[in-house]
């Protein structure tokens, strides 16, 4: 699944266009490398997102094409 779509489906980012824009602005890294929106997300990847001064890290637990509000929370784990 594309990175921008994963961020939207997992509800880390509210809209896919916003996910696409933050990828284009090079604010998203996967496994330590800057990632484009077309990056193919796999289970076990570590996604880092820079929101202003705040850096958030997520571990990909599962990749689903569709997710309900409840199951979206099971798609990733936030890393402190």
trRosetta pair geometry for C-beta under 8 A, 3 or more apart (Angstrom, degrees):
i j d omega theta_ij theta_ji phi_ij phi_ji
1 5 5.4 -116 174 86 98 117
1 6 5.0 119 111 -65 118 95
1 9 7.5 -56 174 24 150 145
1 40 7.1 116 53 -152 30 61
1 41 5.3 -34 72 49 84 103
1 63 5.2 -175 14 -174 123 118
1 65 6.9 -171 -93 -96 125 59
2 5 4.4 82 66 12 94 107
2 6 6.8 -159 91 -11 46 87
2 37 6.3 24 172 152 112 71
2 38 5.7 -53 -133 -132 105 39
2 39 7.1 102 -156 61 56 46
2 40 7.0 -45 -93 -96 40 49
2 41 7.3 38 127 -1 12 96
3 6 5.6 -55 -145 34 30 113
3 7 6.5 31 158 -20 65 104
3 19 7.4 -167 125 163 75 114
3 23 6.2 125 100 -101 126 141
3 28 6.8 140 159 135 137 147
3 30 6.9 -115 -108 -51 132 137
3 35 5.6 143 -82 135 167 128
3 36 7.3 147 32 98 136 42
3 37 5.6 -141 67 -153 101 36
3 38 7.1 3 19 50 97 10
3 39 4.2 37 -33 59 125 96
3 40 7.8 -79 -40 -47 78 10
3 41 5.5 127 -92 -50 61 104
3 47 7.7 154 -148 -117 104 125
4 7 5.9 -52 -150 33 31 111
4 8 6.7 26 153 -14 63 108
4 16 5.5 80 151 -163 102 81
4 19 4.1 138 -149 115 74 113
4 20 4.6 30 -127 -72 148 70
4 23 5.9 -89 -73 -7 97 145
4 37 4.0 12 -35 -158 119 101
4 38 7.9 -6 3 -59 105 37
5 8 5.7 -60 -152 40 34 110
5 9 6.0 28 157 -16 71 110
5 16 6.3 10 -96 -124 53 119
5 19 7.7 175 -42 97 20 152
6 9 5.9 -56 -136 41 29 105
6 10 5.9 16 167 -7 66 115
6 41 4.4 14 -43 15 163 160
6 60 7.4 -19 180 -116 142 123
6 63 6.6 -50 -114 -130 115 93
6 75 7.9 -170 -168 158 86 134
7 10 6.4 -61 -137 46 21 102
7 12 4.8 -82 -154 64 71 111
7 13 4.3 22 150 21 111 112
7 16 7.7 133 75 -116 92 56
7 19 4.0 158 79 -127 132 132
7 28 7.9 -76 -70 -116 145 148
7 47 7.8 -173 -85 176 95 158
8 11 7.5 23 175 -76 32 37
8 13 6.0 -50 -79 78 56 89
8 14 7.6 6 -129 128 73 17
8 15 6.6 -9 -115 173 110 16
8 16 4.2 -24 -61 -76 153 77
8 19 5.4 -106 -47 -11 89 148
9 64 6.8 -156 150 83 134 77
9 65 7.3 -126 -128 169 158 23
9 66 6.8 -124 -144 -121 118 25
9 67 5.3 105 168 17 90 110
9 72 6.8 -159 147 -120 58 102
9 75 7.3 158 113 -110 93 175
10 67 6.7 46 -93 40 43 159
10 72 5.3 147 -153 -167 38 88
10 75 4.2 -128 -116 87 103 139
10 76 5.4 59 -173 -9 143 118
11 14 7.4 26 -150 -97 66 46
11 67 7.6 -118 -15 93 99 126
11 69 7.4 55 -49 -131 160 60
11 72 4.5 60 7 154 116 146
11 73 7.8 -33 57 -64 125 59
12 19 8.0 87 81 -102 95 114
12 47 7.7 14 -170 102 175 144
12 49 7.3 155 157 -16 125 155
12 58 6.4 -73 -108 -38 140 165
12 76 6.7 14 -65 34 118 159
13 16 7.8 115 101 -90 113 28
13 18 5.3 -159 173 96 118 109
13 19 4.3 149 80 -74 150 91
13 22 7.1 -149 -107 21 149 139
13 49 8.0 -172 -59 -132 108 159
14 18 6.4 37 60 37 78 147
15 18 4.4 91 67 5 92 104
15 19 6.9 -155 98 -6 49 85
16 19 5.3 -51 -148 37 38 116
16 20 6.2 43 151 -23 67 103
17 20 5.5 -49 -148 35 33 115
17 21 6.4 35 152 -20 64 105
18 21 5.6 -53 -148 36 33 112
18 22 6.5 27 156 -15 66 104
19 22 6.2 -56 -147 37 29 104
19 23 6.5 30 153 -18 62 108
19 37 7.0 114 126 -126 85 104
20 23 5.8 -59 -152 37 30 112
20 24 6.4 30 152 -19 66 107
20 37 4.8 24 -126 -108 69 152
21 24 5.6 -53 -145 37 33 112
21 25 6.3 26 156 -14 66 109
22 25 5.6 -55 -142 43 34 110
22 27 4.5 -71 -174 60 87 121
22 28 5.7 88 125 -33 97 107
22 49 6.8 26 150 -149 142 103
23 26 7.7 35 174 -75 34 29
23 27 7.5 -91 -75 49 23 74
23 28 5.0 -37 -99 34 66 132
23 35 6.6 -62 -142 101 100 76
23 36 5.9 84 164 -166 115 34
23 37 4.0 138 87 -65 157 77
23 39 7.9 -154 -146 8 132 107
24 36 7.9 46 -86 -142 51 73
24 37 6.8 -12 -47 -28 76 115
26 34 5.0 -10 -149 -151 93 132
27 49 6.3 42 136 -161 92 65
27 50 4.4 -123 -160 58 85 92
27 51 7.5 86 171 -71 134 41
28 34 7.3 96 82 -154 53 60
28 35 5.4 -66 114 58 96 96
28 47 6.8 -19 -165 -168 97 94
28 48 7.1 153 -156 81 47 56
28 49 5.4 -9 -104 -103 77 74
28 50 7.7 -138 -65 17 38 77
29 32 6.1 -14 158 -163 124 9
29 33 5.9 162 -159 78 91 22
29 34 5.3 -53 -99 -88 82 39
29 35 6.0 131 -139 -4 27 90
29 47 7.5 153 83 -158 48 46
29 48 4.4 -8 60 57 96 106
30 33 6.4 -31 65 63 64 78
30 35 4.1 48 4 -51 105 144
30 39 5.8 168 12 151 151 158
30 41 7.4 -134 -125 -106 146 75
30 45 5.3 -15 -166 -176 106 121
30 46 7.0 143 -160 75 52 51
30 47 5.5 -18 -102 -101 77 67
30 48 7.6 -168 -77 20 30 74
31 45 5.9 -84 -43 -147 98 77
31 46 5.6 108 -84 46 52 87
32 46 7.6 39 -30 77 69 116
32 48 7.8 59 -82 5 35 134
35 39 4.2 -29 -172 -31 112 157
35 47 7.9 -66 27 -127 148 83
36 39 5.6 140 61 -36 63 87
41 45 5.7 -119 -154 34 73 153
41 47 7.7 -11 -123 -66 115 123
41 60 5.9 176 176 -109 108 159
41 63 5.8 160 105 -105 102 127
42 45 5.4 113 61 -35 68 110
42 60 6.9 128 93 91 35 147
42 63 7.0 -66 -132 -31 26 143
43 60 5.6 -140 -128 117 36 101
43 61 6.8 1 -144 165 91 19
43 62 6.1 5 -104 -104 110 37
43 63 6.1 -117 -58 -10 79 98
44 59 7.3 -24 -147 -172 29 93
44 60 6.3 -33 29 70 21 93
45 59 7.5 162 85 -153 43 51
45 60 4.5 28 52 15 85 128
46 57 6.2 -6 -177 -169 98 104
46 58 7.3 159 -158 80 52 43
46 59 5.7 -25 -102 -99 70 68
46 60 7.7 -129 -70 2 26 82
46 79 7.1 -10 -142 0 105 151
47 57 7.1 155 82 -155 49 52
47 58 4.7 -14 60 61 99 96
47 59 7.9 179 19 -85 75 19
47 60 6.6 80 -16 -46 108 96
47 76 7.6 -49 35 -134 122 136
48 55 6.2 -4 -172 -174 101 99
48 56 7.2 163 -152 84 53 44
48 57 5.1 -18 -100 -100 76 78
48 58 8.0 -179 -76 22 34 67
49 55 7.4 161 81 -154 43 52
49 56 5.2 -13 59 60 92 93
49 58 7.6 18 -1 2 105 107
50 54 7.5 151 -159 84 48 49
50 55 5.5 -20 -102 -102 69 76
51 54 4.7 -18 70 70 92 101
51 55 7.8 175 27 -85 67 27
51 56 6.7 20 6 0 111 109
56 78 6.8 -49 -172 -143 101 104
57 78 7.1 111 81 -165 58 59
57 79 4.1 -48 100 60 111 109
58 76 4.4 5 -180 177 118 131
58 77 6.8 147 -159 71 67 38
58 78 5.7 -40 -100 -101 75 52
58 79 6.6 -172 -92 4 19 87
59 76 6.4 152 74 -161 46 73
59 77 4.7 -14 54 58 101 94
59 79 5.8 88 -26 -46 97 112
60 63 6.6 17 177 -62 121 88
60 75 7.2 -30 -150 159 67 76
60 76 5.8 -39 -106 -104 42 85
61 74 6.6 -100 86 161 138 60
61 75 6.1 172 56 175 92 24
61 76 5.8 -179 7 -99 92 24
61 77 5.7 84 -47 -18 118 95
62 74 6.7 3 33 127 123 87
62 75 5.4 -98 66 -128 80 60
63 75 7.3 83 -93 -154 30 103
64 67 5.1 108 85 -66 127 96
64 71 7.0 -21 45 138 165 122
64 75 6.3 -108 20 -100 101 116
67 71 4.7 -139 -157 94 86 100
67 72 4.1 119 130 -77 130 74
67 75 6.1 -52 -100 -44 160 133
68 71 4.8 78 46 19 81 100
68 72 6.8 -132 86 -20 36 87
69 72 6.0 -48 -148 19 24 117
69 73 7.9 27 155 -20 53 97
70 73 6.6 -57 -173 22 34 108
70 74 7.9 21 141 -9 62 106
71 74 5.5 -55 -161 34 52 114
71 75 7.2 68 144 -40 70 93
72 75 5.7 -40 -162 5 43 120
73 76 8.0 -93 -168 49 33 70
